[in-house]
């Protein structure tokens, strides 16, 4: 909503002009964007959890010395931390 003061020839306020705008479409677009982001986060969370769990197991196996991990894989796995 916008309110503008209307002034007479001497610059004195003599009225107000009120303008409104329908924001229904904008609100709907915001809701769709929010829903899309929530869906994407939900859909990515499962695979990322599996990847982080695998990386954690590789780090632990390498740290215990029970299963030697190639240096390139160890370097890659050490860059990620589960959140």
C-alpha positions as CSV (number, residue, x, y, z in Angstrom):
1,X,0.0,0.0,0.0
2,X,1.3,3.4,-0.9
3,X,-0.1,6.7,0.5
4,X,0.7,10.0,-1.1
5,X,-0.2,13.4,0.2
6,X,-2.0,15.7,-2.3
7,X,-1.1,19.3,-1.9
8,X,-2.8,22.5,-3.1
9,X,-1.2,25.3,-5.1
10,X,0.3,26.7,-1.8
11,X,1.8,23.4,-0.9
12,X,-0.7,22.6,1.9
13,X,-2.0,19.1,2.3
14,X,-5.5,18.8,0.9
15,X,-6.0,15.1,0.5
16,X,-4.4,11.7,0.3
17,X,-4.0,9.2,-2.5
18,X,-4.0,5.5,-1.5
19,X,-2.8,2.9,-3.9
20,X,-3.0,-0.8,-3.2
21,X,-1.5,-3.8,-5.1
22,X,-2.7,-7.3,-5.4
23,X,0.2,-9.6,-4.3
24,X,-1.6,-12.9,-4.6
25,X,0.6,-14.1,-7.5
26,X,3.8,-13.0,-5.8
27,X,2.8,-14.8,-2.6
28,X,2.0,-18.0,-4.6
29,X,5.3,-17.8,-6.3
30,X,7.1,-17.5,-3.0
31,X,5.2,-20.5,-1.7
32,X,6.1,-22.6,-4.7
33,X,9.8,-21.6,-4.4
34,X,9.8,-22.5,-0.7
35,X,8.1,-25.9,-1.5
36,X,10.7,-26.6,-4.3
37,X,13.6,-25.8,-2.0
38,X,12.2,-28.1,0.8
39,X,11.7,-30.9,-1.7
40,X,15.2,-30.6,-3.1
41,X,16.7,-30.6,0.4
42,X,14.7,-33.6,1.4
43,X,15.6,-35.5,-1.7
44,X,19.3,-34.7,-1.4
45,X,19.5,-35.5,2.3
46,X,19.2,-39.3,1.9
47,X,22.0,-39.8,-0.7
48,X,24.3,-37.3,1.1
49,X,23.8,-39.2,4.3
50,X,24.9,-42.4,2.7
51,X,28.0,-40.7,1.1
52,X,29.0,-39.2,4.4
53,X,28.6,-42.5,6.2
54,X,30.7,-44.3,3.6
55,X,33.4,-41.6,3.9
56,X,33.3,-41.9,7.7
57,X,33.8,-45.6,7.5
58,X,36.7,-45.2,5.1
59,X,38.3,-42.7,7.5
60,X,37.8,-45.0,10.5
61,X,39.1,-48.0,8.7
62,X,42.2,-46.1,7.6
63,X,42.8,-44.7,11.1
64,X,42.6,-48.2,12.7
65,X,45.0,-49.7,10.2
66,X,42.8,-52.7,9.7
67,X,42.2,-52.0,6.1
68,X,44.8,-49.9,4.3
69,X,43.2,-47.3,2.1
70,X,45.0,-46.0,-1.0
71,X,46.5,-42.5,-0.4
72,X,44.2,-40.8,-3.0
73,X,41.1,-42.2,-1.4
74,X,42.3,-41.3,2.1
75,X,43.0,-37.7,0.9
76,X,39.5,-37.5,-0.7
77,X,37.8,-38.9,2.4
78,X,39.6,-36.6,4.8
79,X,38.2,-33.5,3.1
80,X,34.7,-34.3,4.2
81,X,33.2,-34.1,7.6
82,X,29.7,-35.3,8.6
83,X,27.5,-32.6,9.8
